[in-house]
Amino acid sequence: MNDASVTKQKAIDAITNKLSTLRGDELEHIRHVLDTIVEARNDSMHYLGKFLGISEVDNGFMMELGKQNENTYGVAQGGAIYTLADVAIGFSILNQLQGEEKVFTQELKVNFIKKGEGEFLYAKPSVLHFGKRTVVADCSIKDVNGQLIAQALGTFHVTRARKEDIDEGDYV
């Protein structure tokens, strides 16, 4: 066996030993993590979004609620809700970009109104202004009953590639 094979086998053995100590719900969460790693390889959604359970649906985004995004009290963690809003707005802007353009969050503010509970949360982004370099957008986060959970407002920076920089990967 080469060094890489020995290292891989040691990792497998350590993981196997730890798995044998876990409860059923903990094993289900480990399955979620492993599925996320594999699925993120071939998906436009990045690893964090996949891990949190975020997916694109008609006219918005959905985040399945579970252990991966709950806080100490068993409801949707504020950072996960923030990420849902950021992903929803970011992808809605990405869908309007052309060629080598990219979008980055410049600032995002979220007002948390009510605790996020239920099977999923739904995010509906709306672009308020699409300028040459910045986009201003908001996003409503609602629960399965249509109750408003959070409202986000943000500014996003759009980079446009200069022809002379495309090969070098520099953007302005």
C-alpha positions in Angstrom: 0.0 0.0 0.0 1.2 3.5 -0.8 1.1 6.4 1.7 -2.2 7.8 0.2 -3.9 4.4 0.5 -2.7 4.0 4.1 -4.0 7.6 5.0 -7.3 6.9 3.3 -7.7 3.5 5.2 -6.9 5.2 8.5 -9.6 7.9 7.8 -12.1 5.2 6.9 -11.3 3.2 10.1 -11.6 6.4 12.3 -14.9 7.3 10.7 -16.3 3.7 11.0 -15.4 3.7 14.7 -17.1 7.0 15.3 -20.2 6.0 13.3 -20.7 3.0 15.6 -21.3 5.3 18.5 -23.9 7.5 16.9 -27.7 7.4 17.4 -30.1 7.0 14.5 -30.9 10.7 14.1 -27.2 11.5 14.2 -26.5 8.9 11.5 -29.3 10.4 9.4 -27.5 13.8 9.7 -24.2 12.2 8.6 -26.0 10.8 5.6 -27.2 14.3 4.8 -23.6 15.6 5.0 -22.3 12.8 2.7 -25.1 13.3 0.2 -24.4 17.0 0.2 -20.7 16.5 -0.6 -21.5 14.2 -3.5 -24.4 16.3 -4.9 -22.5 19.6 -4.7 -20.0 18.3 -7.2 -22.5 18.4 -10.0 -24.9 21.2 -9.0 -24.9 24.9 -9.6 -25.8 25.3 -5.9 -22.6 25.7 -3.8 -21.8 23.3 -0.9 -23.2 25.6 1.9 -26.5 26.1 0.1 -26.8 22.4 -0.5 -25.9 21.6 3.1 -28.5 24.0 4.5 -31.1 22.3 2.2 -31.6 25.3 -0.2 -33.0 24.6 -3.6 -34.4 26.6 -6.5 -38.2 26.3 -7.0 -40.7 28.2 -9.1 -40.1 32.0 -8.6 -37.9 31.6 -5.6 -35.9 29.3 -3.3 -36.8 26.8 -0.6 -34.9 25.7 2.5 -35.9 22.4 4.0 -35.7 22.8 7.8 -33.9 20.2 9.9 -30.8 19.6 12.0 -28.5 21.2 9.5 -30.0 24.6 9.9 -31.7 24.7 13.4 -30.6 26.6 16.4 -30.4 25.6 20.1 -34.2 26.0 20.3 -35.0 23.8 17.4 -36.1 26.6 15.0 -34.4 28.0 11.9 -31.0 29.6 12.9 -30.7 33.3 12.0 -27.5 32.7 9.9 -29.3 30.0 7.9 -32.2 32.4 7.2 -29.6 35.1 6.2 -27.9 32.6 3.9 -31.3 31.7 2.3 -31.9 35.4 1.5 -28.4 35.9 0.2 -28.5 32.8 -2.0 -32.0 33.7 -3.3 -31.0 37.2 -4.3 -27.6 36.2 -5.6 -29.0 33.5 -7.9 -31.8 35.8 -9.1 -29.1 38.3 -10.1 -26.9 35.5 -11.6 -29.7 34.5 -13.9 -29.7 38.0 -15.4 -25.9 38.2 -15.9 -24.1 37.6 -19.2 -20.8 36.0 -20.1 -18.1 36.5 -17.6 -20.0 38.7 -15.2 -20.1 37.8 -11.5 -22.0 39.0 -8.5 -20.9 39.5 -4.9 -22.8 40.6 -1.8 -21.7 44.1 -0.9 -24.1 44.4 2.1 -27.2 42.6 3.3 -29.5 43.4 6.2 -32.1 41.0 7.5 -35.0 41.9 9.8 -36.1 38.8 11.7 -39.8 39.0 12.4 -40.9 35.6 13.5 -39.3 32.2 14.3 -38.9 29.9 11.3 -40.7 26.7 11.9 -42.3 23.9 9.8 -41.1 21.8 7.0 -39.4 24.5 4.9 -39.0 28.3 4.5 -39.6 29.9 1.1 -37.6 32.9 -0.2 -38.9 35.3 -2.9 -36.3 37.7 -4.1 -37.1 40.9 -6.0 -34.6 43.2 -7.8 -35.4 46.8 -7.0 -32.6 48.4 -9.1 -30.2 46.9 -11.6 -27.4 49.4 -12.3 -24.1 49.1 -14.1 -22.1 48.0 -11.1 -24.6 47.5 -8.3 -27.9 45.8 -7.8 -30.3 46.6 -5.0 -32.7 43.8 -4.1 -34.9 42.5 -1.3 -36.2 39.1 -0.3 -39.2 38.0 1.7 -38.7 34.8 3.7 -42.0 33.0 4.5 -43.0 29.8 6.3 -45.3 27.0 4.9 -48.4 29.0 6.0 -47.3 32.1 4.1 -46.4 34.0 7.4 -43.5 36.5 7.0 -40.5 35.2 8.9 -37.8 37.7 7.8 -37.3 40.5 5.3 -33.9 41.2 3.7 -32.5 44.2 1.8 -29.1 44.2 0.1 -26.7 45.8 -2.3 -24.8 43.5 -4.6 -21.7 44.3 -6.7 -21.6 43.1 -10.3 -18.2 42.6 -11.9 -17.8 42.8 -15.6 -14.7 41.2 -17.3 -12.5 43.5 -19.4 -11.7 41.8 -22.7 -8.0 42.1 -22.1 -8.3 40.4 -18.6 -10.5 37.4 -19.4 -7.6 35.1 -20.0 -5.9 36.2 -16.8 -9.1 36.0 -14.7 -8.9 39.7 -13.5 -12.2 41.5 -13.1 -13.1 45.1 -12.5 
